[in-house]
Amino acid sequence: MTINERLFKVMKDNGISIRELARRTGITASTISDWNTKHTNPTAEKIPVVCEALGISTSYLLKGTEETDFVLTNEEKNLIETVRNMDDESQKRFLAYFKQINQKKEG
């Protein structure tokens, strides 16, 4: 599988449209569309941006393998994406709440 094939498979599997990836990355939708229609790959400087937006490693996009010991579920990816999209104050409140839950679980 090529880089662009993996890219569009991840997008399809996660229900992410070209327009949504463009919104998340700041890369134009026409550029992303070209990767699909012209069977080209993102440039080197765009790969980390795309990977971060999709919640995948550069290793996975480039080689099809993960270099981590775990793979996030879609639910975990959605949680991370939700937290990333929060404003700073909401993130602080969320993390404080998370710490409280974790302390109760341990205690």
Secondary structure, DSSP 8 states (H G I E B T S, - for coil): --HHHHHHHHHHHTT--HHHHHHHH---HHHHHHHHHTT----TTTHHHHHHHHT--HHHHHHS---SS----HHHHHHHHHHHTS-HHHHHHHHHHHHHHHHHHH-
